[in-house]
Amino acid sequence: MSGKTGPDAMPTGTTSGTPQVLLAHHLKQLKLPTVLREYDKVARECAREGVDHPRYLLRLIELELIDRERRTIERRIKAARFPAVKSLDTFDFTAIPSLNKMLVLELARCEFILRRENVIALGNSGTGKSHVALALGLAACQKGFTVAFTTAAALVHQLMEARDERRLLKQQRELQAVKLLIVDELGYVPLSPTGAELLFEVFSQRYERGSTIITSNLPFEDWTSVLGSERLTGALLDRLTHHVHILTMNGDSYRLKQSAGRRRAAARAEQNQASAETVDSRTGEITDP
């Protein structure tokens, strides 16, 4: 009977059209874009190498899986809202001698997230605390963990806005669900009593449920100046430091060193260029010596 529409009906287009057109259609329906893109090229390679059909199929599926994992990591990185994507490969450990490099490399394995432990990076401004936090966040995305990045001031603003719009519980549940929460720049801006309490709630709800990375330019004894309450500060530190790795990052400003190095390099380049140019006294033309 023509026009069959029951569960056993063949999809439209399976009995007409070229194999390439039908294959492209089916692969799109199955959401296999890498197989669609690569199947012809891999087929020619396998034909040249005498590879059998199962191994041909294996190559295609492996390419799809690799590409799918890459896209998944990219989505995690985008969802984390990093201000910049940085890795430990570009961090100059020699510039911050106080930093325990082996500990940082161990943390990059992300096992601390499985154990729901925290990381606190303490040090004066410009010593690379945010860089390390971003690098650990990137490593977590690559290992399959959900990550959220924010500054302390931005987080408090979001929480107060959510409270005013009667969606605070939803915001808190979302923050609690993230496997790794990175809160940058705690201590740069004093918090209002309400803001400090909301921030405390976030950390308290994540206690032994998820990992948190915090960077601060202040030693622990000065956190009261930001949170405004010794009682609140004590309770917060009690939770944060129960299972914690502390990164000491005091030293000369990492950013200032880089900036000074760039200025020196530019000055040397200008001097080299000036010394390489001589004016021919007879023609007035600039020539290389």
C-alpha positions as a printed Julia matrix, in Angstrom:
289×3 Matrix{Float64}:
  0.0    0.0    0.0
  1.52   3.33  -1.0
  1.92   6.27   1.38
  2.65   4.08   4.39
  3.18   6.24   7.47
  3.38   3.7   10.32
  6.43   3.0   12.52
  7.86   0.62   9.91
  7.66   3.18   7.08
 10.97   3.99   5.45
 12.11   7.63   5.81
 11.39   9.84   2.88
 14.27   9.83   0.41
 15.66   6.37   1.17
 14.5    4.89  -2.1
 15.54   7.69  -4.42
 18.51   9.93  -4.93
 22.21   9.24  -5.18
 24.02   7.4   -2.35
 26.06  10.54  -1.58
 22.93  12.65  -1.15
 21.23  10.05   1.01
 24.35   9.48   3.1
 24.75  13.21   3.71
 21.09  13.41   4.74
 21.32  10.49   7.17
 24.59  11.63   8.73
 23.11  15.06   9.36
 20.07  13.45  10.95
 22.35  11.33  13.15
 24.43  14.42  14.02
 27.71  12.96  12.73
 29.27  16.02  11.07
 32.84  14.73  11.2
 31.92  11.46   9.51
 30.09  13.48   6.85
 33.12  15.68   6.3
 35.75  12.95   6.35
 34.21   9.72   5.02
 35.24  10.21   1.38
 38.82  11.23   2.16
 39.29   8.39   4.66
 37.79   5.95   2.16
 40.41   6.9   -0.44
 43.2    6.6    2.15
 41.99   3.17   3.26
 41.69   2.02  -0.36
 45.31   3.0   -1.01
 46.5    1.28   2.17
 44.38  -1.85   1.69
 42.52  -1.28   4.96
 39.42  -3.45   5.44
 35.92  -2.13   6.09
 35.87  -2.54   9.9
 39.1   -0.56  10.25
 37.78   2.08   7.85
 34.68   2.44  10.01
 36.85   2.53  13.13
 38.91   5.41  11.74
 35.79   7.39  10.96
 34.22   6.82  14.38
 37.46   7.74  16.15
 37.6   11.0   14.2
 33.98  11.73  15.16
 34.66  11.02  18.83
 37.79  13.2   18.89
 35.97  16.07  17.21
 32.94  15.68  19.46
 35.15  15.88  22.55
 36.82  18.99  21.15
 33.45  20.65  20.62
 32.33  19.65  24.11
 35.44  21.2   25.65
 34.85  24.36  23.64
 31.29  24.55  25.01
 32.55  24.11  28.57
 35.12  26.87  28.08
 32.47  29.18  26.64
 30.07  28.39  29.49
 32.81  29.14  32.06
 32.99  32.75  30.8
 36.72  33.11  31.21
 37.88  36.69  30.5
 40.83  35.1   28.68
 41.92  31.53  27.95
 45.3   30.91  29.58
 47.33  27.81  30.3
 50.25  26.96  32.55
 52.43  26.62  29.44
 52.57  30.42  29.22
 53.12  31.07  32.93
 56.61  32.09  34.04
 57.15  30.23  37.31
 60.65  31.71  37.68
 59.1   35.18  38.11
 57.31  34.09  41.32
 59.82  32.07  43.42
 57.36  31.83  46.33
 54.94  29.77  44.24
 55.08  25.99  44.68
 55.32  24.88  41.04
 54.95  21.17  41.81
 51.73  21.85  43.72
 50.31  23.87  40.83
 51.15  21.12  38.35
 49.56  18.57  40.66
 46.41  20.72  40.91
 46.27  20.86  37.1
 45.5   17.13  37.15
 42.16  18.23  38.72
 41.97  15.43  41.26
 41.28  18.09  43.91
 37.91  18.64  42.2
 37.02  14.98  42.63
 37.9   15.35  46.32
 35.9   18.62  46.54
 38.9   20.55  47.85
 39.51  24.28  47.53
 42.42  26.37  46.26
 43.27  29.84  47.57
 45.93  31.94  45.85
 47.25  34.78  48.0
 49.66  37.5   46.93
 50.09  41.11  46.01
 48.69  42.54  42.81
 50.15  41.5   39.48
 51.82  38.25  40.56
 49.82  35.97  38.24
 47.09  34.74  40.58
 44.38  35.16  37.94
 46.57  33.46  35.33
 47.0   30.39  37.52
 43.28  30.33  38.36
 42.36  30.58  34.68
 44.86  27.85  33.78
 43.41  25.5   36.4
 39.93  26.33  35.14
 40.97  25.5   31.58
 42.47  22.2   32.73
 39.19  21.39  34.51
 37.2   22.05  31.32
 39.54  19.76  29.41
 39.09  17.04  32.04
 35.29  17.15  31.74
 34.3   19.35  34.69
 31.85  22.24  34.57
 33.48  25.55  35.52
 32.26  29.07  36.27
 34.55  32.1   36.51
 33.67  35.44  38.1
 35.17  38.2   40.19
 34.05  38.62  43.78
 32.52  42.03  43.02
 30.65  40.74  39.94
 29.37  37.7   41.83
 28.0   39.82  44.67
 26.35  42.14  42.14
 24.71  39.16  40.42
 23.49  37.77  43.74
 21.99  41.07  44.86
 20.32  41.52  41.49
 18.92  37.99  41.69
 17.62  38.66  45.19
 15.86  41.85  44.05
 14.29  39.94  41.13
 13.2   37.03  43.35
 15.4   34.46  41.6
 18.13  34.14  44.25
 17.4   30.47  44.98
 17.75  29.61  41.29
 21.06  31.5   41.1
 22.34  29.76  44.22
 21.38  26.32  42.88
 23.24  27.02  39.62
 26.37  28.08  41.51
 26.14  25.06  43.76
 25.86  22.68  40.79
 29.11  23.84  39.14
 31.98  21.45  39.8
 34.57  24.25  40.0
 33.74  27.85  40.9
 36.53  30.42  40.44
 36.12  33.68  42.36
 38.81  36.16  41.38
 39.96  39.36  43.13
 38.44  38.9   46.57
 39.66  41.87  48.57
 39.95  44.47  45.83
 36.51  45.96  46.58
 34.96  46.18  50.09
 31.58  44.46  50.27
 28.38  45.71  51.82
 27.03  43.69  54.77
 24.33  42.22  52.54
 26.83  41.44  49.79
 29.19  39.76  52.25
 26.38  37.59  53.61
 25.28  36.55  50.11
 28.86  35.64  49.19
 29.21  33.66  52.42
 26.06  31.72  51.51
 27.54  30.71  48.16
 30.74  29.41  49.75
 28.82  27.75  52.57
 26.48  25.92  50.18
 29.47  24.61  48.22
 31.24  23.37  51.37
 32.2   19.72  50.77
 29.91  19.67  47.69
 32.12  21.37  45.12
 35.56  22.92  44.67
 36.23  26.65  44.76
 39.3   28.62  43.68
 39.71  32.05  45.25
 42.36  34.65  44.5
 43.01  37.52  46.89
 45.57  40.27  47.34
 44.99  40.17  51.1
 46.31  37.78  53.76
 43.63  35.97  55.74
 43.95  38.31  58.73
 42.85  41.23  56.54
 39.75  39.62  55.07
 37.63  41.22  57.79
 38.24  44.59  56.12
 36.45  43.24  53.04
 33.7   41.17  54.63
 33.11  43.71  57.4
 32.51  41.18  60.17
 34.93  39.11  62.24
 32.21  36.55  62.88
 31.43  36.14  59.18
 35.12  36.08  58.24
 35.86  33.41  60.83
 32.98  31.23  59.68
 33.97  31.64  56.03
 37.62  30.78  56.59
 36.6   27.79  58.7
 34.76  26.34  55.7
 37.15  27.39  52.96
 40.32  26.19  54.68
 39.01  22.82  55.9
 40.14  21.11  52.68
 42.41  23.64  50.99
 45.57  24.09  48.96
 47.15  27.5   49.52
 49.28  29.08  46.81
 51.6   31.78  48.11
 52.28  34.25  45.32
 54.06  37.22  46.85
 56.78  38.98  44.9
 57.36  41.72  42.39
 54.49  42.4   40.05
 54.5   39.82  37.25
 52.66  42.25  34.95
 55.04  45.12  35.73
 58.02  42.88  34.96
 56.48  41.88  31.64
 55.65  45.49  30.8
 59.16  46.65  31.7
 60.64  43.83  29.64
 58.58  44.84  26.61
 59.66  48.46  26.99
 63.33  47.46  27.22
 62.99  45.21  24.17
 61.37  48.03  22.2
 64.1   50.47  23.25
 66.82  48.02  22.2
 65.1   47.49  18.86
 65.01  51.23  18.25
 68.67  51.6   19.18
 69.66  48.72  16.9
 67.69  50.18  14.05
 69.27  53.62  14.56
 72.79  52.22  14.7
 72.17  50.1   11.58
 71.3   53.15   9.53
 74.02  55.52   8.33
 73.67  58.51   6.11
 75.9   58.65   3.04
 77.48  62.07   3.35
 77.75  62.46  -0.4
 74.3   61.3   -1.58
 72.27  61.9    1.6
 70.75  58.44   1.23
 70.25  56.12   4.19
 72.25  52.95   3.7
 73.15  49.89   5.74
 76.77  49.87   6.94
